[in-house]
Amino acid sequence: MKRTASATTAILLSVLLGSPLPAVAAGEASPPAPALTDPSDPLLSAAELELHRLWTALRALPEPVYFLGFGLLDRKQTEIAGTHGSATAISTRNLRVGDVDLRVGSPALDNTHKLRDAGWGSEQQRFWVDLPTDPDPAVIRHALWLATDDTYRAAVRRLIKVRGNDLVKVEREDQSADFSEAPVEVDLGLVEPLQFDAALWQDRLRVASARFLAFPEVHDSNVTLSVFDETVTTLNSEGTRVRRQRWHLRLGIMGRTTAEDGQEIGVYDSVEALTPEDLPSPEHIAELVDAVARRVVDLRAAPMIEPYSGPAILRGRAAGVFFHEVLGHRAEGHRQKDEDEGQTLTDMVGQRVFPAFISVYDDPTLTEWGGVPLNGSYRFDDEGVRAERVDIIKNGVVKDFLMSRAPIENQSRSNGHGRRQPGEAPVARQGNLVVEVRDPVPYAALRERLLDEVRRQGKPFGLIFEDITGGFTLTGRGIPNSYAVQPVSVWRVWPDGRPDELVRGVDLIGTPLVTFERIIGGSDEVDVFNGVCGAESGWVPVSAIAPDLLVREVEVQRREKNNERPPLLAPPMPEAGAER
């Protein structure tokens, strides 16, 4: 029998206004329990039992679910900081978060579909919950039950809006489905507690941070160590069960000051490690601290540079951040489908957008590059899909996009790039972005080409961008598709042989397609940028690997600055021979 729209709405409203899904109760009749994948894991086992029970109940409702999944994060985090020769207390935190991924409707059109012209008031799509660290399975199941009940109600409300929205809006440009099939994966990695001597490192950070006291121009500084021992588990109604443990340690060194003209200057360096044994020695940490402090002092005395356009070299780390911001985000699959996006590359598959000597791929399966651990490494994404290498650009030509389980036209499967911060819905994101150039030259030769280009264009100087801390890119259709990245160290190089000059106070700006075409060479030196990236699905760890790149023309603009003077009084200095 064919249902009318009003009859369907009435049924859905009865679901929304009815009683919540039955909770776990002693002696209740429930579907036969499934075989547990790993009975020794109380969190996974409790989640498996509740997933099976709720899936059975939700399938029997008038608007049944067609997919249900849980994402579970179990994190043990330690934070230590040293500043001005003292150390903070050792901070430890245990965190458990559960994400509920639930879909009603059908893979062709479900509750996750974008509501066009909905504005900021559109229905919340999903829910997450703080899970108890108590190993009692009943407590864990109770928390997952409540979160799933809320998620289901919101999903049905949103599905009503999605169906109505689709009826009254113009036909979608991309008619692809909302969800794709994926292979069932069962891969439970071993979980071992991370052994870490926090007291030892507290003392090391105290000693290292005192080195900043020798640089009174550095007004604020710290040396921090963040230690993460986290296990992420993904399970769903299709049968996927994936558990992966990640140890991650980050030593960070920060120095900050205010120049006489009011500009705030900050320099940050970090070392990423996979085990405590991979962290640098006290001697190496001292060298890193001194290097950051000297760079702060040098930048404070460096002249401001005026707005400029002309040839430049992006050193490896700077080039990596540049490609991450300017190309990588535009290659994420969901942006090709969203009609509010600029869709820079959507219709360019098979077309050349870079010089033929440039290729770019993203490969999360890489764990290190030249001995440097990669932040963006993972075997399975946050949807439980096995990570794959994706060739984005091949010999200058657009080849493919980074995909989650949300299909786009002509690409109906995930390639393992669905990622999220706990509490967010996964979307296509970058992992390890790698830039390659054919026929690279030594850096010295690339620098000579820069000076030749300066002379050819009749410019007074060229620029070398040594490092970039971050930036942003605008990809929406209703705003200019542009980018702005924030360099730390920029050098002015002169064609007449004068020594290079450190300058400050500029941002690198431009538009993507124009900049892509202006890359004219690359070196045989490659460097790694490790960091975190924030976008629609929150903050995720990423890496970018790139060689030095010569660009025929870049544009810089003045960076925003404050109007506050530097401190009026000198900082206190330790007395000679005083104990610290």
C-alpha positions in Angstrom: 0.0 0.0 0.0 1.3 3.4 -0.9 1.6 5.8 2.0 0.7 9.5 1.6 3.1 12.1 2.9 0.7 13.0 5.7 0.4 9.4 6.8 4.2 9.0 6.9 4.5 12.2 8.9 1.9 11.0 11.4 3.8 7.7 11.9 7.1 9.6 12.4 5.6 12.0 14.9 4.2 9.0 16.8 7.8 7.7 17.0 9.2 11.0 18.1 6.5 11.6 20.8 6.5 8.0 22.1 8.5 6.4 24.8 12.3 6.1 24.6 14.0 3.0 23.4 13.9 0.3 26.2 16.8 0.6 28.5 18.8 -2.4 29.8 16.9 -4.0 32.6 17.6 -7.0 34.8 15.9 -10.1 33.4 14.5 -8.4 30.3 13.9 -10.5 27.2 16.4 -9.4 24.6 17.7 -10.8 21.3 20.4 -13.5 21.6 23.7 -12.0 22.5 26.2 -11.9 19.7 29.6 -13.7 20.0 32.0 -11.1 21.4 34.9 -10.2 19.3 37.3 -9.8 22.2 35.8 -10.7 25.6 38.9 -9.3 27.4 38.0 -5.8 26.2 35.2 -4.5 28.5 34.5 -1.3 26.5 34.3 -3.1 23.1 32.2 -6.0 24.6 29.7 -3.6 26.2 29.4 -1.6 23.0 28.9 -4.8 20.9 26.1 -6.0 23.2 24.3 -2.7 23.1 24.8 -2.2 19.4 23.2 -5.6 18.8 20.3 -4.8 21.1 19.6 -1.3 19.8 20.0 -2.4 16.2 17.3 -5.0 16.6 15.0 -2.5 18.3 15.6 0.3 15.8 15.0 -2.0 12.9 11.5 -2.7 14.1 10.3 0.9 14.3 8.1 2.5 11.6 11.1 4.5 10.4 13.9 1.9 10.7 17.5 2.6 10.8 19.6 1.2 8.0 23.0 1.8 9.7 24.2 2.1 13.3 27.8 2.5 14.4 29.7 3.5 17.5 33.1 5.2 17.6 34.9 4.8 20.9 37.9 6.8 22.2 39.8 5.8 25.3 42.5 8.3 26.0 45.1 8.6 28.7 46.7 12.0 28.5 49.7 13.5 30.4 50.7 17.2 30.2 53.8 18.8 31.6 55.1 22.3 31.1 58.2 24.2 32.1 58.5 28.0 32.0 61.2 30.4 33.3 63.0 27.5 35.1 60.0 26.1 36.9 57.7 23.2 36.0 54.0 22.8 36.4 52.4 19.9 38.2 52.1 16.8 36.2 48.5 16.8 34.7 46.9 13.5 33.9 43.5 12.9 32.4 41.5 9.8 31.4 38.9 10.5 28.7 36.3 8.2 27.2 34.0 9.4 24.4 31.4 7.6 22.5 30.2 8.7 19.0 26.9 7.5 17.7 26.6 7.3 13.9 23.0 6.5 12.9 21.2 6.7 9.6 17.5 6.5 8.7 16.0 6.6 5.3 18.1 4.9 2.7 21.6 5.1 1.3 20.2 7.1 -1.6 18.7 9.8 0.7 19.1 9.8 4.5 19.1 12.1 7.5 22.7 13.2 6.9 21.8 14.9 3.6 22.6 18.6 3.5 19.6 20.9 4.0 20.0 23.5 1.3 19.4 27.2 2.4 18.8 26.0 6.0 21.2 28.4 7.6 22.6 28.0 11.1 19.4 26.7 12.6 19.3 23.3 10.9 18.6 20.2 12.9 21.5 18.7 14.9 22.6 15.6 13.1 24.3 13.4 15.7 25.2 13.0 19.3 28.2 12.0 21.3 28.5 11.1 25.0 31.1 11.1 27.7 31.5 7.5 28.6 32.3 6.3 32.1 35.8 5.0 32.7 34.2 2.4 35.0 34.6 -1.0 33.4 31.1 -2.0 34.5 29.4 -3.0 31.2 26.0 -2.0 32.4 27.1 1.6 33.0 28.7 1.9 29.6 25.7 0.4 27.9 23.3 2.8 29.7 25.3 5.8 28.4 25.3 4.4 24.8 21.5 3.7 25.0 20.6 7.3 26.0 22.9 8.8 23.3 21.5 6.5 20.6 17.9 7.3 21.6 18.6 11.0 21.3 20.4 10.5 18.0 17.5 8.5 16.5 14.9 11.1 17.4 17.0 13.8 15.9 17.6 11.7 12.8 13.9 11.1 12.2 13.1 14.8 12.7 15.9 15.7 10.3 14.8 13.2 7.7 11.4 14.8 7.5 13.1 18.1 6.7 15.5 16.5 4.2 12.6 15.0 2.3 10.7 18.2 2.2 13.8 20.3 1.4 14.5 18.0 -1.6 10.9 18.4 -2.9 10.9 22.2 -3.0 14.4 22.9 -4.1 15.9 22.8 -7.6 17.4 19.5 -8.8 20.7 18.7 -7.2 23.7 19.1 -9.5 25.3 15.9 -8.0 22.7 13.1 -7.8 25.0 10.7 -6.0 23.8 8.8 -2.9 24.4 9.8 0.7 26.2 6.6 1.8 28.3 4.0 0.2 29.1 0.3 0.8 32.4 -0.6 2.4 34.1 -3.9 3.1 33.6 -5.4 6.5 36.8 -5.2 8.5 37.7 -7.1 11.6 41.1 -6.0 12.9 41.7 -5.7 16.6 45.2 -4.4 17.2 46.9 -5.1 20.5 46.6 -2.6 23.3 49.6 -2.1 25.6 49.9 0.6 28.3 52.5 3.3 27.6 55.3 3.3 30.1 56.4 6.9 30.7 58.5 8.5 33.5 56.7 11.8 34.0 58.8 12.9 37.0 62.0 12.5 34.9 60.5 14.7 32.1 59.2 17.3 34.6 62.8 17.9 35.7 64.0 18.0 32.1 61.5 20.6 31.1 62.3 22.7 34.2 66.0 22.8 33.2 65.3 23.4 29.5 62.8 26.3 30.1 65.4 28.1 32.2 67.5 28.6 29.1 65.1 31.3 27.9 66.1 33.5 30.9 69.3 34.3 29.0 67.2 36.1 26.4 65.4 39.0 28.1 63.9 40.0 24.7 61.8 36.9 24.9 58.9 38.0 27.0 57.0 34.7 27.3 58.1 31.2 26.8 57.5 27.6 27.6 58.6 24.0 26.9 55.8 21.5 27.0 55.4 17.8 26.6 52.1 16.2 25.7 51.8 12.4 25.9 48.8 10.6 24.4 48.0 6.9 24.8 44.7 6.5 23.0 42.7 3.6 21.6 40.1 4.2 19.0 37.5 1.5 18.3 35.0 1.5 15.5 32.1 -1.0 15.3 28.9 -1.0 13.2 25.9 -2.9 12.3 27.6 -4.2 9.1 30.0 -6.2 11.2 33.1 -4.0 11.2 35.2 -4.2 14.3 38.4 -2.2 14.2 40.6 -1.3 17.2 43.8 0.7 16.8 46.1 2.1 19.5 48.1 5.2 18.9 51.0 6.5 21.1 51.9 10.1 20.4 54.3 12.4 22.2 54.9 16.0 21.2 57.6 18.2 22.7 56.8 21.8 22.0 59.0 24.9 22.4 57.4 28.4 22.2 58.9 31.8 22.5 57.0 35.1 22.2 57.7 38.8 22.3 56.3 42.2 21.2 58.3 44.4 18.8 58.7 48.1 19.3 56.0 48.7 16.6 53.4 46.6 18.5 53.6 43.5 16.4 53.4 40.2 18.4 56.0 37.7 17.3 55.8 34.0 18.1 58.1 31.2 17.2 57.1 27.6 17.8 59.0 24.4 17.2 58.1 20.8 18.0 59.3 17.3 17.9 56.9 14.4 17.3 57.6 11.0 18.7 56.0 7.6 18.7 57.6 6.3 21.9 59.4 8.0 24.9 62.7 6.6 23.5 62.2 8.7 20.4 62.1 12.0 22.2 65.2 14.2 22.0 68.0 14.1 24.5 68.4 16.9 27.1 71.3 18.3 25.0 69.2 18.3 21.8 66.4 20.0 23.7 68.8 22.7 24.8 69.8 23.3 21.2 66.1 23.6 20.1 65.3 26.1 22.9 68.3 28.3 22.0 67.3 28.2 18.3 63.8 29.3 19.1 65.0 32.1 21.4 67.5 33.4 18.9 64.9 33.4 16.2 62.5 35.4 18.4 65.3 37.9 19.1 66.2 38.2 15.4 62.6 38.7 14.3 62.0 41.3 16.9 64.9 43.4 15.4 64.0 42.5 11.8 62.5 45.2 9.6 58.9 45.1 8.5 58.5 44.3 4.8 56.1 46.2 2.5 53.4 44.5 0.4 55.2 42.8 -2.5 54.7 40.6 -5.6 57.5 38.8 -7.2 59.5 35.5 -7.3 60.0 33.4 -4.2 61.1 30.0 -2.9 59.0 28.1 -0.4 61.3 25.9 1.6 60.1 22.3 2.2 58.0 22.8 5.4 56.5 26.0 4.1 55.7 24.3 0.8 54.1 21.4 2.7 51.8 23.7 4.6 51.0 25.7 1.5 49.9 22.6 -0.4 47.9 21.3 2.5 46.0 24.5 2.7 45.7 25.5 -0.9 45.3 22.1 -2.7 44.6 19.5 0.0 41.3 21.0 1.2 40.1 21.5 -2.3 40.6 17.8 -3.0 38.4 16.6 -0.1 35.5 14.7 -1.5 32.5 16.3 0.3 33.5 19.7 -1.2 32.9 18.4 -4.7 29.2 17.7 -3.8 28.4 20.7 -1.7 26.8 23.4 -3.9 27.8 26.1 -1.4 31.5 25.2 -2.1 33.6 26.8 -4.8 34.3 23.3 -6.3 37.6 24.5 -7.7 38.6 21.0 -8.9 35.3 19.2 -9.3 35.0 19.4 -13.1 38.8 19.3 -13.7 39.4 15.6 -13.4 41.7 14.7 -16.4 42.7 18.4 -16.8 46.1 19.9 -16.1 46.1 22.5 -13.3 49.8 22.2 -12.3 53.0 22.2 -14.4 53.6 18.6 -15.7 56.6 18.1 -13.3 54.4 18.1 -10.2 52.6 15.2 -8.7 50.7 15.1 -5.3 49.3 12.1 -3.4 47.9 11.4 0.1 49.0 8.2 1.7 48.0 7.6 5.4 49.7 4.2 5.4 53.2 5.9 5.5 54.5 5.9 9.1 57.7 7.9 8.7 59.6 9.9 6.1 63.4 10.1 6.3 63.3 8.9 9.9 60.6 11.5 10.9 57.4 9.9 12.3 54.3 11.2 10.5 51.4 12.6 12.4 48.9 11.8 9.6 49.6 8.0 9.7 46.7 5.5 10.2 45.7 2.1 8.9 41.9 2.5 9.2 39.9 5.7 9.1 37.2 6.7 11.6 34.6 4.9 9.6 36.5 1.6 9.9 37.6 1.8 6.2 41.2 0.7 5.3 43.4 3.7 4.4 44.6 3.9 0.8 47.0 6.0 -1.2 45.2 8.5 -3.4 46.9 10.1 -6.4 45.4 13.6 -6.4 47.6 15.2 -9.1 49.7 13.1 -11.5 52.1 14.9 -13.8 50.1 18.1 -13.3 46.7 16.5 -14.0 43.8 16.1 -11.6 43.2 12.4 -11.0 41.2 11.7 -7.9 39.7 13.0 -4.6 40.0 12.0 -0.9 36.8 10.1 0.0 34.9 9.1 3.0 31.7 6.9 2.8 29.8 9.9 1.4 29.9 9.3 -2.4 30.2 11.9 -5.1 29.4 11.8 -8.8 31.8 9.3 -10.5 33.3 8.2 -7.2 31.1 5.9 -5.3 33.5 4.3 -2.7 35.5 5.4 0.2 39.3 5.4 0.0 39.8 5.5 3.7 39.9 9.3 4.4 36.8 9.6 6.6 38.2 11.3 9.7 37.0 13.2 12.7 37.8 14.6 16.1 35.7 12.7 18.7 32.3 14.4 18.9 32.1 15.2 15.2 30.8 13.5 12.1 33.5 12.1 9.8 34.1 13.7 6.5 36.9 13.4 3.9 40.2 14.7 5.3 43.9 14.7 4.5 46.4 12.3 6.2 49.9 12.4 4.8 50.1 14.8 1.8 53.2 14.2 -0.3 54.4 16.6 -3.1 56.8 15.3 -5.7 58.7 17.1 -8.5 60.3 15.5 -11.5 63.9 16.4 -12.3 64.7 18.2 -9.0 67.8 20.3 -8.7 70.1 21.0 -5.7 68.9 23.8 -3.5 71.8 26.0 -4.4 70.8 25.8 -8.1 67.2 26.6 -7.2 68.3 29.7 -5.4 70.3 30.8 -8.5 67.2 30.3 -10.5 65.4 32.6 -8.1 67.9 35.3 -8.5 67.8 34.9 -12.3 64.0 35.3 -12.1 64.4 38.5 -9.9 66.7 40.0 -12.5 64.5 39.0 -15.5 61.4 40.6 -13.9 63.4 43.7 -12.8 62.4 43.2 -9.2 64.6 44.7 -6.4 64.6 41.4 -4.5 63.1 38.0 -4.1 61.8 36.2 -1.0 62.5 32.9 0.7 59.8 31.5 3.0 61.6 29.3 5.5 58.7 28.1 7.6 54.9 28.6 7.9 53.0 28.0 11.1 49.6 27.7 9.5 46.9 29.5 7.7 43.5 29.2 6.2 41.9 28.7 2.8 38.4 30.0 1.7 36.6 27.4 -0.4 33.0 28.6 -0.3 31.1 29.8 -3.4 29.8 33.0 -1.9 33.2 34.4 -1.0 36.5 34.9 -3.0 38.3 31.5 -3.3 41.6 32.6 -1.8 44.2 31.6 0.8 46.3 33.3 3.4 49.2 31.5 5.2 51.3 32.9 8.0 55.1 32.6 7.5 57.4 32.7 10.5 60.8 33.4 8.9 61.0 35.2 5.6 64.3 36.2 4.0 64.8 39.0 1.5 67.5 38.0 -1.1 69.2 40.6 -3.3 70.4 40.0 -6.9 73.5 42.2 -6.3 75.0 39.8 -3.8 74.1 41.6 -0.5 73.6 39.2 2.5 70.1 37.8 2.9 68.0 39.9 5.2 65.4 38.5 7.7 62.1 40.4 7.5 58.8 40.1 9.2 55.2 41.2 9.2 53.7 39.7 6.1 51.1 37.0 5.1 51.3 35.0 1.9 48.1 35.5 0.0 46.6 34.6 -3.4 44.2 32.4 -5.4 44.8 28.7 -6.0 44.6 28.2 -9.7 46.8 31.2 -10.5 49.4 30.1 -8.0 49.5 26.5 -9.1 50.5 27.6 -12.6 53.3 29.8 -11.3 55.4 27.0 -9.8 58.5 26.7 -12.0 60.9 24.4 -10.2 61.7 22.2 -7.2 64.8 21.1 -5.3 66.0 17.6 -4.2 65.7 18.5 -0.5 62.5 17.4 1.1 61.2 18.3 4.5 58.3 17.3 6.8 55.6 19.3 8.5 53.7 17.7 11.3 50.7 19.3 12.9 47.0 19.3 13.4 44.3 20.6 11.0 40.9 22.0 11.9 37.9 21.7 9.6 34.3 20.6 9.6 35.0 17.4 11.5 37.2 19.0 14.1 40.9 18.7 14.7 42.8 15.8 13.2 46.6 15.1 13.1 48.2 15.6 9.6 51.5 15.7 7.9 52.7 17.3 4.7 55.9 16.3 2.9 57.3 18.6 0.2 60.5 19.8 -1.5 61.6 23.4 -1.9 59.6 25.1 -4.6 60.3 28.1 -6.8 57.3 30.2 -7.7 57.5 32.8 -10.4 55.3 35.2 -8.5 53.8 35.4 -5.1 52.0 38.2 -3.3 52.4 39.2 0.4 50.3 41.7 2.4 51.0 43.3 5.7 50.1 41.2 8.7 47.6 42.4 11.3 49.3 43.9 14.4 48.5 45.2 17.8 49.1 48.8 19.1 50.3 47.8 22.5 53.8 48.8 23.5 56.3 46.1 24.7 56.6 45.8 28.5 57.8 49.1 30.0 60.0 47.5 32.6 62.8 45.0 32.3 62.0 41.4 33.3 63.5 40.1 36.6 66.7 38.3 36.2 68.1 35.6 38.5 70.8 36.8 40.8 74.3 35.4 40.1 74.8 32.2 42.0 71.2 32.0 43.1 69.7 28.5 43.4 66.7 27.8 41.2 
